[in-house]
Every structure is written in C-alpha cells, then in structure tokens.
Amino acid sequence: MNKLEAHIVLARCPKHNKDLYGIRMEKTQNGWKLTWAFPVDEGKAKSEGYDRTELRGNFSPAENYNGCPMCKAKVFLYCPNCSKITCYYGESHASCAWCGFSGNIEEQDDLSLKGGTM
C-alpha cells in the first residue's frame, strides 16, 4: 500500500491585503494536486512548520479544489525571485504579494516552491 504524501504551502492573496493562507498539496504520479485551501495567521503557520515547506514538481488544482479562501482564485502565480506563490487572475504582467517582484507572466513546469513567511 502506498503512503499518501501531503504538505501545506503558504500563499498570499494580493486582492485582500496580502492575507496569508495555506494550500494542502497531495503528491500524485503526475506531480502535486492542490486539494484544499484555508486561511491561516503567520503565528499558526510558523508553529505548524508551514514556513519550512519546500516542494518541487508540477502543480495543478484538483477537480474539487476550493481555491483561495478570500478571492476564490484556483490558480497561483510562482515568483522566480522568492520562490513563493500568490493568487493569479490571468493577467499578462503581475507582482508578487510576498516580495513585490513584478514582470511578464510565463508558463512554467517543474517549480521549486518555498512556503516561508516574512
């Protein structure tokens, strides 16, 4: 029997004061599936160790993924500057809600995500 592997990665919502939330990600044969998102405060995230999560691979939402608890976005933007994620709304130019880095959006596979808090 295969053991289920799941982790929490932190994300920020740029439409709601850069509020922090956690995304549960489950390992599959094809990469990581986003299965559930929930609001979380920085103190709780740190005490649970979510700030130390690092995952590598391809990421996609599961069919029943609920999305960001604030804005309901189901897709995230990966920042090449800080390796963290924020909600994505389909724009061609965006800014990271963590570090402020901005640029044109490019689709990428095999990401290396960091879950940390600032």
C-alpha positions as semicolon CSV with decimal commas, in nm:
position;residue;x (nm);y (nm);z (nm)
1;M;0,000;0,000;0,000
2;N;0,137;0,343;-0,097
3;K;0,164;0,604;0,173
4;L;-0,015;0,932;0,100
5;E;0,223;1,230;0,088
6;A;0,070;1,572;0,153
7;H;0,213;1,908;0,264
8;I;0,095;2,263;0,327
9;V;0,240;2,550;0,122
10;L;0,171;2,911;0,215
11;A;0,035;3,165;-0,031
12;R;-0,073;3,531;-0,019
13;C;-0,381;3,694;-0,169
14;P;-0,294;4,028;-0,335
15;K;-0,662;4,133;-0,352
16;H;-0,712;4,105;0,025
17;N;-0,429;4,294;0,195
18;K;-0,182;4,016;0,112
19;D;-0,363;3,787;0,357
20;L;-0,190;3,456;0,422
21;Y;-0,348;3,117;0,354
22;G;-0,237;2,756;0,338
23;I;-0,278;2,519;0,044
24;R;-0,279;2,145;0,105
25;M;-0,092;1,972;-0,177
26;E;-0,105;1,599;-0,234
27;K;0,161;1,404;-0,424
28;T;0,036;1,211;-0,728
29;Q;0,209;1,024;-1,010
30;N;0,185;1,339;-1,225
31;G;0,305;1,593;-0,968
32;W;0,127;1,784;-0,692
33;K;-0,250;1,840;-0,672
34;L;-0,389;2,138;-0,483
35;T;-0,666;1,981;-0,275
36;W;-0,778;2,238;-0,016
37;A;-0,705;2,599;0,087
38;F;-0,769;2,762;0,425
39;P;-0,694;3,095;0,598
40;V;-0,408;3,087;0,848
41;D;-0,228;3,351;1,052
42;E;0,150;3,384;1,048
43;G;0,197;3,266;1,407
44;K;-0,001;2,947;1,346
45;A;0,178;2,887;1,015
46;K;0,515;2,915;1,186
47;S;0,418;2,694;1,484
48;E;0,290;2,424;1,244
49;G;0,612;2,441;1,039
50;Y;0,437;2,552;0,719
51;D;0,706;2,819;0,674
52;R;0,964;2,544;0,616
53;T;0,779;2,357;0,339
54;E;0,966;2,321;0,011
55;L;0,820;2,123;-0,279
56;R;0,942;2,060;-0,632
57;G;0,746;1,945;-0,934
58;N;0,438;2,025;-1,139
59;F;0,135;2,173;-0,963
60;S;-0,231;2,176;-1,065
61;P;-0,566;2,214;-0,887
62;A;-0,767;1,902;-0,808
63;E;-1,115;1,889;-0,956
64;N;-1,278;1,987;-0,623
65;Y;-1,011;2,239;-0,508
66;N;-1,187;2,528;-0,330
67;G;-0,931;2,798;-0,419
68;C;-0,814;3,098;-0,219
69;P;-1,038;3,145;0,087
70;M;-1,050;3,521;0,020
71;C;-1,078;3,573;-0,359
72;K;-1,155;3,215;-0,474
73;A;-0,867;3,209;-0,729
74;K;-0,782;2,847;-0,816
75;V;-0,453;2,918;-0,995
76;F;-0,137;3,060;-0,842
77;L;0,149;3,272;-0,964
78;Y;0,502;3,148;-0,889
79;C;0,760;3,419;-0,815
80;P;1,104;3,345;-0,967
81;N;1,257;3,594;-0,722
82;C;1,145;3,447;-0,386
83;S;1,001;3,105;-0,495
84;K;0,670;3,173;-0,320
85;I;0,317;3,182;-0,457
86;T;0,030;3,427;-0,478
87;C;-0,317;3,422;-0,637
88;Y;-0,321;3,464;-1,014
89;Y;-0,601;3,621;-1,218
90;G;-0,488;3,566;-1,576
91;E;-0,309;3,897;-1,631
92;S;0,000;3,910;-1,857
93;H;0,201;4,125;-1,610
94;A;0,176;4,078;-1,232
95;S;0,351;4,141;-0,899
96;C;0,440;3,902;-0,619
97;A;0,239;3,961;-0,300
98;W;0,541;3,844;-0,095
99;C;0,841;4,039;-0,227
100;G;0,691;4,284;-0,478
101;F;0,885;4,150;-0,777
102;S;0,694;4,219;-1,097
103;G;0,722;4,105;-1,455
104;N;0,559;3,940;-1,751
105;I;0,396;3,604;-1,687
106;E;0,546;3,290;-1,840
107;E;0,407;2,941;-1,801
108;Q;0,650;2,709;-1,622
109;D;0,671;2,343;-1,524
110;D;0,883;2,178;-1,256
111;L;0,868;2,456;-0,997
112;S;1,054;2,470;-0,665
113;L;0,814;2,626;-0,411
114;K;0,907;2,763;-0,070
115;G;0,638;2,805;0,191
116;G;0,802;3,061;0,420
117;T;0,665;3,362;0,600
118;M;0,818;3,708;0,603
